[in-house]
């Protein structure tokens, strides 16, 4: 056939073959149609699922407000459980094993009639000793028939009927600490009993009667994960909100590093006692992990002892006890016989301003120390724990000052020592115990005659800038520098303090920038002192001046002088 009637083909020697004509976009359209046909039923089924159960996602996770602290390998923690520290009552400190349904119900009724429920104390937690000494033939924990003749379900129904929630106790080992049945190897069965049959809302889980290594073959984390997993699984099976899970392992194996992945609170220390040494020891230990508390996970400092103390535990110590627990974002559990509380005990438990900070929905972090005070910073000393603490809250910056000594003391701090207070600001200050507004302050504040082992809790609100021309130009003297490069230097600081330095600025300023060093020193101290190389001028407390004059070229106070600075 001639070339006029037949299209030209490539030479066969090149291995080419004739192809079908190509229509642009046909294959893309075909592939898209296939994908749409596959995805359409999947999307339809997923939409129907969400419409039927809008709050549940894969494996018990919820679609909205998911707890951000769930981790691979651990239980999938549910949202909306334990975002804030829980408040309530626990039977142990007041009654130990002397509990029964009459005591529990009377306590529940008093929580309501005395106004504690309205303040947010909503959990009534039954501690150890409520069960029989042995499980039944089905392997279930059974309530003690003499102490709880009506049964636990009847009890929790009555507690719920008062508008409260109910908590129960168990242990991660063979037995509880009082040698009643523990939950080891019975975790899921016990959660079904506690939540499904008995109707409890919280589980406190202790750390006694640990199985032999050759039996358990797990560490602390895995041991508590057994119950954490059971709590979530049973809740999913029951289609209920999971019980709040409160780990009670006494601070063993640094729970502040891992426990939030398994529960909502974790104990940080050994058991508390109704005396100051126990309180100050817990405060001292709390400096190490104050960073760990946040939404959905809180350091638990143990049950409150207010109302259990004798003459060795003062009213001011009790106030410090409650104040620290509240501001540290610990759970607040009343641990005394409510019928025997004194007026001042009720006053402490009822401090609404402190409770509101504990329950702050905006800021989840707790107070942290910014200065130890009597001791060098970061000193481990239960007799003299850190004295100056601060935190953010939705209503301002909270500052806690603790007098750790045996006599009343004036205690001062400079605002910029706290990371949450700004330089050059004017602050209004409210006392969270007297519930009074105490005026406005700038640069620093002194709490007068703080009682021995007492405390001051303050709420500071930024109300603008400090007055102009305040002297010295920096509240923190370290590397205080003029725009022209003049270093307004005082000392290589251990404490940011400018006491005794309110000079007549106009007498010494030249062009608002430079200072006659010798004139300033002569006017203040009656003599001049040698300066470090490149040091422009110096104002300091008398102790620091003497330290420099006595040969400490850094201007630091001597060891024997530092406690007086």
KAQUI-V963457 format. One record per residue. N is the residue number from 1. RES is the residue in one small letter. NEAR is the number of other C-alpha atoms within 12 Angstrom. D_CENTER is the distance of its C-alpha to the mean C-alpha in Angstrom with 2 decimals. Layout:
n=N res=RES near=NEAR d_center=D_CENTER
n=N res=RES near=NEAR d_center=D_CENTER
//
This chain:
n=1 res=x near=7 d_center=92.19
n=2 res=x near=7 d_center=92.33
n=3 res=x near=8 d_center=89.40
n=4 res=x near=7 d_center=90.02
n=5 res=x near=7 d_center=88.96
n=6 res=x near=8 d_center=86.35
n=7 res=x near=10 d_center=83.06
n=8 res=x near=13 d_center=82.78
n=9 res=x near=14 d_center=80.63
n=10 res=x near=12 d_center=79.07
n=11 res=x near=10 d_center=81.16
n=12 res=x near=10 d_center=80.60
n=13 res=x near=8 d_center=80.66
n=14 res=x near=8 d_center=77.17
n=15 res=x near=9 d_center=75.84
n=16 res=x near=10 d_center=74.83
n=17 res=x near=12 d_center=75.12
n=18 res=x near=13 d_center=75.46
n=19 res=x near=8 d_center=72.24
n=20 res=x near=6 d_center=71.64
n=21 res=x near=7 d_center=71.02
n=22 res=x near=9 d_center=67.35
n=23 res=x near=9 d_center=65.93
n=24 res=x near=9 d_center=62.90
n=25 res=x near=10 d_center=59.58
n=26 res=x near=12 d_center=60.96
n=27 res=x near=12 d_center=58.83
n=28 res=x near=12 d_center=55.63
n=29 res=x near=13 d_center=56.40
n=30 res=x near=13 d_center=57.13
n=31 res=x near=13 d_center=53.87
n=32 res=x near=15 d_center=51.83
n=33 res=x near=14 d_center=53.65
n=34 res=x near=13 d_center=52.88
n=35 res=x near=15 d_center=49.15
n=36 res=x near=15 d_center=49.05
n=37 res=x near=14 d_center=50.94
n=38 res=x near=13 d_center=48.44
n=39 res=x near=14 d_center=45.28
n=40 res=x near=15 d_center=46.55
n=41 res=x near=13 d_center=46.26
n=42 res=x near=14 d_center=42.85
n=43 res=x near=15 d_center=41.52
n=44 res=x near=15 d_center=43.31
n=45 res=x near=13 d_center=41.78
n=46 res=x near=17 d_center=38.23
n=47 res=x near=14 d_center=38.71
n=48 res=x near=13 d_center=40.02
n=49 res=x near=16 d_center=37.07
n=50 res=x near=18 d_center=34.56
n=51 res=x near=12 d_center=36.74
n=52 res=x near=12 d_center=36.74
n=53 res=x near=16 d_center=33.05
n=54 res=x near=16 d_center=31.11
n=55 res=x near=23 d_center=27.58
n=56 res=x near=24 d_center=28.09
n=57 res=x near=22 d_center=28.33
n=58 res=x near=18 d_center=29.22
n=59 res=x near=20 d_center=28.23
n=60 res=x near=31 d_center=26.00
n=61 res=x near=29 d_center=23.98
n=62 res=x near=25 d_center=24.06
n=63 res=x near=19 d_center=25.59
n=64 res=x near=16 d_center=23.34
n=65 res=x near=19 d_center=19.59
n=66 res=x near=24 d_center=19.29
n=67 res=x near=29 d_center=16.00
n=68 res=x near=23 d_center=15.75
n=69 res=x near=27 d_center=14.39
n=70 res=x near=28 d_center=17.62
n=71 res=x near=20 d_center=19.69
n=72 res=x near=11 d_center=23.39
n=73 res=x near=15 d_center=24.39
n=74 res=x near=27 d_center=21.59
n=75 res=x near=35 d_center=21.61
n=76 res=x near=33 d_center=21.38
n=77 res=x near=46 d_center=18.33
n=78 res=x near=43 d_center=19.23
n=79 res=x near=32 d_center=17.78
n=80 res=x near=24 d_center=16.99
n=81 res=x near=32 d_center=15.58
n=82 res=x near=36 d_center=12.12
n=83 res=x near=36 d_center=10.83
n=84 res=x near=37 d_center=9.17
n=85 res=x near=46 d_center=8.30
n=86 res=x near=43 d_center=11.90
n=87 res=x near=43 d_center=14.04
n=88 res=x near=38 d_center=17.33
n=89 res=x near=44 d_center=19.53
n=90 res=x near=45 d_center=20.18
n=91 res=x near=40 d_center=23.70
n=92 res=x near=36 d_center=23.33
n=93 res=x near=32 d_center=22.95
n=94 res=x near=33 d_center=25.73
n=95 res=x near=24 d_center=28.11
n=96 res=x near=21 d_center=27.43
n=97 res=x near=23 d_center=30.20
n=98 res=x near=22 d_center=32.16
n=99 res=x near=30 d_center=31.04
n=100 res=x near=30 d_center=33.21
n=101 res=x near=29 d_center=33.31
n=102 res=x near=20 d_center=34.66
n=103 res=x near=27 d_center=31.75
n=104 res=x near=38 d_center=29.27
n=105 res=x near=31 d_center=31.17
n=106 res=x near=24 d_center=31.70
n=107 res=x near=40 d_center=28.00
n=108 res=x near=42 d_center=27.38
n=109 res=x near=26 d_center=30.09
n=110 res=x near=27 d_center=28.79
n=111 res=x near=39 d_center=25.30
n=112 res=x near=28 d_center=27.24
n=113 res=x near=17 d_center=29.93
n=114 res=x near=22 d_center=27.75
n=115 res=x near=22 d_center=25.63
n=116 res=x near=34 d_center=22.34
n=117 res=x near=28 d_center=22.51
n=118 res=x near=20 d_center=22.99
n=119 res=x near=28 d_center=19.88
n=120 res=x near=33 d_center=17.79
n=121 res=x near=35 d_center=18.09
n=122 res=x near=36 d_center=19.49
n=123 res=x near=42 d_center=19.17
n=124 res=x near=48 d_center=21.81
n=125 res=x near=44 d_center=21.18
n=126 res=x near=48 d_center=24.18
n=127 res=x near=38 d_center=23.57
n=128 res=x near=38 d_center=26.19
n=129 res=x near=35 d_center=30.02
n=130 res=x near=40 d_center=30.65
n=131 res=x near=36 d_center=32.85
n=132 res=x near=25 d_center=36.22
n=133 res=x near=22 d_center=36.56
n=134 res=x near=23 d_center=37.89
n=135 res=x near=23 d_center=37.35
n=136 res=x near=14 d_center=40.21
n=137 res=x near=8 d_center=42.81
n=138 res=x near=12 d_center=40.77
n=139 res=x near=19 d_center=37.91
n=140 res=x near=26 d_center=35.67
n=141 res=x near=36 d_center=33.57
n=142 res=x near=31 d_center=35.46
n=143 res=x near=36 d_center=34.34
n=144 res=x near=26 d_center=36.27
n=145 res=x near=17 d_center=39.41
n=146 res=x near=18 d_center=39.90
n=147 res=x near=23 d_center=36.43
n=148 res=x near=27 d_center=35.82
n=149 res=x near=19 d_center=39.37
n=150 res=x near=20 d_center=38.50
n=151 res=x near=24 d_center=36.15
n=152 res=x near=35 d_center=32.49
n=153 res=x near=25 d_center=33.22
n=154 res=x near=22 d_center=34.96
n=155 res=x near=36 d_center=32.09
n=156 res=x near=36 d_center=29.38
n=157 res=x near=23 d_center=31.83
n=158 res=x near=28 d_center=32.14
n=159 res=x near=36 d_center=28.42
n=160 res=x near=25 d_center=28.05
n=161 res=x near=16 d_center=31.08
n=162 res=x near=25 d_center=29.29
n=163 res=x near=23 d_center=26.61
n=164 res=x near=34 d_center=23.99
n=165 res=x near=36 d_center=22.44
n=166 res=x near=45 d_center=23.20
n=167 res=x near=41 d_center=21.37
n=168 res=x near=43 d_center=23.21
n=169 res=x near=46 d_center=22.87
n=170 res=x near=45 d_center=24.32
n=171 res=x near=41 d_center=24.26
n=172 res=x near=42 d_center=24.37
n=173 res=x near=35 d_center=27.58
n=174 res=x near=30 d_center=31.11
n=175 res=x near=32 d_center=30.28
n=176 res=x near=32 d_center=27.54
n=177 res=x near=28 d_center=26.95
n=178 res=x near=26 d_center=29.79
n=179 res=x near=25 d_center=31.99
n=180 res=x near=31 d_center=31.93
n=181 res=x near=37 d_center=31.96
n=182 res=x near=40 d_center=29.00
n=183 res=x near=44 d_center=28.26
n=184 res=x near=36 d_center=29.25
n=185 res=x near=26 d_center=31.79
n=186 res=x near=28 d_center=31.34
n=187 res=x near=35 d_center=27.95
n=188 res=x near=28 d_center=29.31
n=189 res=x near=26 d_center=31.85
n=190 res=x near=37 d_center=29.36
n=191 res=x near=45 d_center=27.04
n=192 res=x near=32 d_center=30.25
n=193 res=x near=34 d_center=31.00
n=194 res=x near=40 d_center=27.63
n=195 res=x near=39 d_center=27.14
n=196 res=x near=28 d_center=30.65
n=197 res=x near=25 d_center=32.81
n=198 res=x near=29 d_center=30.73
n=199 res=x near=33 d_center=28.43
n=200 res=x near=41 d_center=25.00
n=201 res=x near=40 d_center=21.79
n=202 res=x near=42 d_center=19.23
n=203 res=x near=45 d_center=19.75
n=204 res=x near=46 d_center=18.35
n=205 res=x near=47 d_center=19.65
n=206 res=x near=42 d_center=20.64
n=207 res=x near=36 d_center=22.00
n=208 res=x near=28 d_center=25.48
n=209 res=x near=23 d_center=29.04
n=210 res=x near=29 d_center=28.38
n=211 res=x near=23 d_center=31.46
n=212 res=x near=13 d_center=33.62
n=213 res=x near=12 d_center=32.84
n=214 res=x near=9 d_center=36.12
n=215 res=x near=14 d_center=35.04
n=216 res=x near=20 d_center=31.45
n=217 res=x near=13 d_center=31.76
n=218 res=x near=19 d_center=28.05
n=219 res=x near=19 d_center=25.07
n=220 res=x near=31 d_center=21.77
n=221 res=x near=32 d_center=20.29
n=222 res=x near=23 d_center=23.48
n=223 res=x near=36 d_center=23.78
n=224 res=x near=44 d_center=20.59
n=225 res=x near=34 d_center=21.47
n=226 res=x near=34 d_center=24.66
n=227 res=x near=42 d_center=23.08
n=228 res=x near=41 d_center=20.54
n=229 res=x near=33 d_center=23.62
n=230 res=x near=38 d_center=25.55
n=231 res=x near=47 d_center=23.03
n=232 res=x near=38 d_center=23.29
n=233 res=x near=33 d_center=27.02
n=234 res=x near=30 d_center=27.97
n=235 res=x near=35 d_center=26.09
n=236 res=x near=29 d_center=28.05
n=237 res=x near=19 d_center=31.21
n=238 res=x near=21 d_center=30.75
n=239 res=x near=19 d_center=29.76
n=240 res=x near=24 d_center=26.87
n=241 res=x near=31 d_center=23.16
n=242 res=x near=39 d_center=21.60
n=243 res=x near=44 d_center=20.23
n=244 res=x near=46 d_center=16.50
n=245 res=x near=48 d_center=16.14
n=246 res=x near=49 d_center=14.25
n=247 res=x near=45 d_center=14.95
n=248 res=x near=39 d_center=16.13
n=249 res=x near=38 d_center=17.24
n=250 res=x near=30 d_center=16.34
n=251 res=x near=31 d_center=14.63
n=252 res=x near=24 d_center=17.87
n=253 res=x near=22 d_center=18.28
n=254 res=x near=22 d_center=14.91
n=255 res=x near=33 d_center=13.04
n=256 res=x near=34 d_center=10.00
n=257 res=x near=24 d_center=12.82
n=258 res=x near=30 d_center=14.17
n=259 res=x near=43 d_center=12.88
n=260 res=x near=42 d_center=11.16
n=261 res=x near=35 d_center=14.79
n=262 res=x near=45 d_center=16.07
n=263 res=x near=53 d_center=13.85
n=264 res=x near=47 d_center=10.90
n=265 res=x near=46 d_center=9.49
n=266 res=x near=47 d_center=10.70
n=267 res=x near=41 d_center=11.93
n=268 res=x near=40 d_center=11.55
n=269 res=x near=32 d_center=14.71
n=270 res=x near=23 d_center=18.08
n=271 res=x near=24 d_center=18.84
n=272 res=x near=30 d_center=18.39
n=273 res=x near=31 d_center=21.59
n=274 res=x near=30 d_center=22.89
n=275 res=x near=28 d_center=23.52
n=276 res=x near=37 d_center=22.17
n=277 res=x near=23 d_center=22.39
n=278 res=x near=29 d_center=19.88
n=279 res=x near=43 d_center=17.40
n=280 res=x near=36 d_center=18.02
n=281 res=x near=28 d_center=17.84
n=282 res=x near=42 d_center=14.34
n=283 res=x near=47 d_center=13.30
n=284 res=x near=35 d_center=15.35
n=285 res=x near=32 d_center=13.85
n=286 res=x near=41 d_center=10.23
n=287 res=x near=36 d_center=11.54
n=288 res=x near=27 d_center=12.14
n=289 res=x near=31 d_center=8.92
n=290 res=x near=37 d_center=6.44
n=291 res=x near=24 d_center=6.91
n=292 res=x near=33 d_center=5.97
n=293 res=x near=43 d_center=2.67
n=294 res=x near=35 d_center=4.88
n=295 res=x near=36 d_center=7.73
n=296 res=x near=42 d_center=9.46
n=297 res=x near=46 d_center=7.25
n=298 res=x near=49 d_center=4.82
n=299 res=x near=54 d_center=5.73
n=300 res=x near=49 d_center=8.58
n=301 res=x near=48 d_center=10.32
n=302 res=x near=47 d_center=13.42
n=303 res=x near=42 d_center=15.67
n=304 res=x near=45 d_center=16.43
n=305 res=x near=44 d_center=19.84
n=306 res=x near=45 d_center=20.98
n=307 res=x near=37 d_center=24.57
n=308 res=x near=31 d_center=25.30
n=309 res=x near=31 d_center=26.03
n=310 res=x near=16 d_center=29.56
n=311 res=x near=13 d_center=31.15
n=312 res=x near=16 d_center=29.11
n=313 res=x near=26 d_center=25.84
n=314 res=x near=27 d_center=26.28
n=315 res=x near=32 d_center=25.17
n=316 res=x near=31 d_center=23.50
n=317 res=x near=39 d_center=21.60
n=318 res=x near=39 d_center=20.50
n=319 res=x near=40 d_center=19.31
n=320 res=x near=41 d_center=17.27
n=321 res=x near=46 d_center=15.87
n=322 res=x near=46 d_center=14.79
n=323 res=x near=45 d_center=13.72
n=324 res=x near=52 d_center=11.33
n=325 res=x near=42 d_center=9.82
n=326 res=x near=46 d_center=9.66
n=327 res=x near=51 d_center=8.33
n=328 res=x near=48 d_center=5.58
n=329 res=x near=47 d_center=4.49
n=330 res=x near=50 d_center=6.41
n=331 res=x near=45 d_center=9.41
n=332 res=x near=48 d_center=12.25
n=333 res=x near=38 d_center=15.44
n=334 res=x near=42 d_center=18.64
n=335 res=x near=40 d_center=20.61
n=336 res=x near=31 d_center=23.92
n=337 res=x near=33 d_center=27.25
n=338 res=x near=35 d_center=26.96
n=339 res=x near=22 d_center=30.71
n=340 res=x near=18 d_center=30.58
n=341 res=x near=24 d_center=27.85
n=342 res=x near=18 d_center=29.21
n=343 res=x near=16 d_center=29.05
n=344 res=x near=18 d_center=26.65
n=345 res=x near=31 d_center=24.30
n=346 res=x near=28 d_center=24.33
n=347 res=x near=25 d_center=23.78
n=348 res=x near=36 d_center=20.56
n=349 res=x near=44 d_center=19.20
n=350 res=x near=31 d_center=20.48
n=351 res=x near=30 d_center=18.87
n=352 res=x near=27 d_center=18.44
n=353 res=x near=30 d_center=17.21
n=354 res=x near=41 d_center=14.13
n=355 res=x near=37 d_center=13.64
n=356 res=x near=28 d_center=14.09
n=357 res=x near=39 d_center=11.31
n=358 res=x near=43 d_center=8.92
n=359 res=x near=36 d_center=10.67
n=360 res=x near=29 d_center=11.05
n=361 res=x near=22 d_center=12.48
n=362 res=x near=19 d_center=12.86
n=363 res=x near=27 d_center=9.79
n=364 res=x near=33 d_center=6.54
n=365 res=x near=36 d_center=4.96
n=366 res=x near=44 d_center=4.25
n=367 res=x near=45 d_center=7.61
n=368 res=x near=39 d_center=9.39
n=369 res=x near=38 d_center=12.96
n=370 res=x near=32 d_center=15.96
n=371 res=x near=35 d_center=18.68
n=372 res=x near=34 d_center=19.24
n=373 res=x near=35 d_center=22.31
n=374 res=x near=29 d_center=24.71
n=375 res=x near=26 d_center=24.00
n=376 res=x near=20 d_center=24.08
n=377 res=x near=22 d_center=20.79
n=378 res=x near=23 d_center=19.03
n=379 res=x near=21 d_center=21.20
n=380 res=x near=22 d_center=20.27
n=381 res=x near=25 d_center=21.66
n=382 res=x near=25 d_center=20.35
n=383 res=x near=25 d_center=23.03
n=384 res=x near=32 d_center=21.85
n=385 res=x near=38 d_center=18.14
n=386 res=x near=41 d_center=16.83
n=387 res=x near=45 d_center=17.92
n=388 res=x near=40 d_center=16.80
n=389 res=x near=40 d_center=13.29
n=390 res=x near=39 d_center=12.48
n=391 res=x near=39 d_center=10.39
n=392 res=x near=33 d_center=11.75
n=393 res=x near=30 d_center=12.36
n=394 res=x near=20 d_center=15.10
n=395 res=x near=23 d_center=17.42
n=396 res=x near=25 d_center=17.17
n=397 res=x near=34 d_center=15.52
n=398 res=x near=46 d_center=14.03
n=399 res=x near=48 d_center=15.31
n=400 res=x near=48 d_center=15.02
n=401 res=x near=45 d_center=18.05
n=402 res=x near=48 d_center=18.71
n=403 res=x near=38 d_center=22.27
n=404 res=x near=39 d_center=22.26
n=405 res=x near=28 d_center=26.05
n=406 res=x near=19 d_center=28.63
n=407 res=x near=13 d_center=30.23
n=408 res=x near=19 d_center=29.29
n=409 res=x near=25 d_center=28.47
n=410 res=x near=23 d_center=28.42
n=411 res=x near=32 d_center=25.28
n=412 res=x near=32 d_center=25.35
n=413 res=x near=37 d_center=23.30
n=414 res=x near=35 d_center=24.37
n=415 res=x near=42 d_center=22.50
n=416 res=x near=32 d_center=22.55
n=417 res=x near=33 d_center=20.73
n=418 res=x near=31 d_center=17.46
n=419 res=x near=21 d_center=16.95
n=420 res=x near=27 d_center=16.37
n=421 res=x near=32 d_center=19.76
n=422 res=x near=27 d_center=23.03
n=423 res=x near=26 d_center=26.32
n=424 res=x near=28 d_center=29.28
n=425 res=x near=28 d_center=27.43
n=426 res=x near=27 d_center=28.11
n=427 res=x near=34 d_center=25.24
n=428 res=x near=31 d_center=25.49
n=429 res=x near=33 d_center=23.52
n=430 res=x near=29 d_center=22.58
n=431 res=x near=26 d_center=21.97
n=432 res=x near=31 d_center=19.33
n=433 res=x near=29 d_center=21.28
n=434 res=x near=19 d_center=24.84
n=435 res=x near=17 d_center=23.92
n=436 res=x near=15 d_center=26.35
n=437 res=x near=18 d_center=26.69
n=438 res=x near=21 d_center=27.94
n=439 res=x near=18 d_center=29.56
n=440 res=x near=23 d_center=28.97
n=441 res=x near=27 d_center=28.46
n=442 res=x near=33 d_center=28.61
n=443 res=x near=36 d_center=27.93
n=444 res=x near=33 d_center=26.57
n=445 res=x near=30 d_center=25.87
n=446 res=x near=23 d_center=26.87
n=447 res=x near=28 d_center=25.59
n=448 res=x near=19 d_center=28.77
n=449 res=x near=21 d_center=29.29
n=450 res=x near=28 d_center=25.75
n=451 res=x near=27 d_center=26.60
n=452 res=x near=29 d_center=26.28
n=453 res=x near=36 d_center=22.76
n=454 res=x near=39 d_center=22.04
n=455 res=x near=39 d_center=19.61
n=456 res=x near=46 d_center=19.75
n=457 res=x near=40 d_center=17.14
n=458 res=x near=41 d_center=18.42
n=459 res=x near=38 d_center=18.07
n=460 res=x near=38 d_center=19.98
n=461 res=x near=32 d_center=21.71
n=462 res=x near=26 d_center=23.88
n=463 res=x near=20 d_center=27.41
n=464 res=x near=17 d_center=29.48
n=465 res=x near=20 d_center=30.97
n=466 res=x near=25 d_center=31.98
n=467 res=x near=17 d_center=35.74
n=468 res=x near=14 d_center=38.08
n=469 res=x near=18 d_center=39.41
n=470 res=x near=22 d_center=36.69
n=471 res=x near=28 d_center=37.51
n=472 res=x near=35 d_center=36.38
n=473 res=x near=34 d_center=35.64
n=474 res=x near=34 d_center=32.20
n=475 res=x near=36 d_center=29.44
n=476 res=x near=33 d_center=28.43
n=477 res=x near=32 d_center=31.73
n=478 res=x near=26 d_center=31.04
n=479 res=x near=22 d_center=33.38
n=480 res=x near=26 d_center=34.08
n=481 res=x near=23 d_center=36.96
n=482 res=x near=18 d_center=39.58
n=483 res=x near=12 d_center=40.55
n=484 res=x near=12 d_center=43.87
n=485 res=x near=15 d_center=42.26
n=486 res=x near=19 d_center=42.47
n=487 res=x near=26 d_center=39.57
n=488 res=x near=31 d_center=38.43
n=489 res=x near=35 d_center=37.28
n=490 res=x near=40 d_center=36.38
n=491 res=x near=35 d_center=34.75
n=492 res=x near=25 d_center=32.69
n=493 res=x near=23 d_center=29.68
n=494 res=x near=28 d_center=27.41
n=495 res=x near=37 d_center=26.34
n=496 res=x near=33 d_center=26.82
n=497 res=x near=32 d_center=29.06
n=498 res=x near=35 d_center=32.32
n=499 res=x near=29 d_center=33.46
n=500 res=x near=19 d_center=37.26
n=501 res=x near=26 d_center=37.82
n=502 res=x near=21 d_center=38.71
n=503 res=x near=23 d_center=42.23
n=504 res=x near=17 d_center=44.89
n=505 res=x near=22 d_center=44.14
n=506 res=x near=19 d_center=47.53
n=507 res=x near=16 d_center=49.44
n=508 res=x near=24 d_center=48.07
n=509 res=x near=21 d_center=47.30
n=510 res=x near=12 d_center=49.96
n=511 res=x near=12 d_center=49.62
n=512 res=x near=18 d_center=45.98
n=513 res=x near=23 d_center=45.00
n=514 res=x near=26 d_center=46.63
n=515 res=x near=29 d_center=46.65
n=516 res=x near=23 d_center=49.50
n=517 res=x near=27 d_center=47.67
n=518 res=x near=21 d_center=50.32
n=519 res=x near=21 d_center=50.90
n=520 res=x near=29 d_center=47.22
n=521 res=x near=26 d_center=47.05
n=522 res=x near=16 d_center=50.38
n=523 res=x near=18 d_center=49.35
n=524 res=x near=24 d_center=46.07
n=525 res=x near=23 d_center=46.95
n=526 res=x near=13 d_center=50.77
n=527 res=x near=17 d_center=50.95
n=528 res=x near=22 d_center=49.73
n=529 res=x near=30 d_center=47.64
n=530 res=x near=25 d_center=47.92
n=531 res=x near=25 d_center=45.65
n=532 res=x near=21 d_center=44.25
n=533 res=x near=11 d_center=46.00
n=534 res=x near=13 d_center=45.01
n=535 res=x near=26 d_center=43.18
n=536 res=x near=26 d_center=44.39
n=537 res=x near=33 d_center=43.44
n=538 res=x near=43 d_center=41.15
n=539 res=x near=43 d_center=39.71
n=540 res=x near=39 d_center=37.61
n=541 res=x near=30 d_center=37.11
n=542 res=x near=30 d_center=40.02
n=543 res=x near=28 d_center=38.20
n=544 res=x near=38 d_center=37.61
n=545 res=x near=34 d_center=41.20
n=546 res=x near=27 d_center=42.45
n=547 res=x near=26 d_center=40.35
n=548 res=x near=28 d_center=41.94
n=549 res=x near=23 d_center=45.36
n=550 res=x near=18 d_center=45.04
n=551 res=x near=18 d_center=44.64
n=552 res=x near=21 d_center=40.98
n=553 res=x near=23 d_center=41.71
n=554 res=x near=27 d_center=38.04
n=555 res=x near=33 d_center=37.86
n=556 res=x near=30 d_center=35.02
n=557 res=x near=31 d_center=35.15
n=558 res=x near=24 d_center=36.66
n=559 res=x near=16 d_center=34.58
n=560 res=x near=12 d_center=36.37
n=561 res=x near=17 d_center=35.67
n=562 res=x near=23 d_center=32.00
n=563 res=x near=16 d_center=30.66
n=564 res=x near=18 d_center=32.92
n=565 res=x near=30 d_center=31.84
//
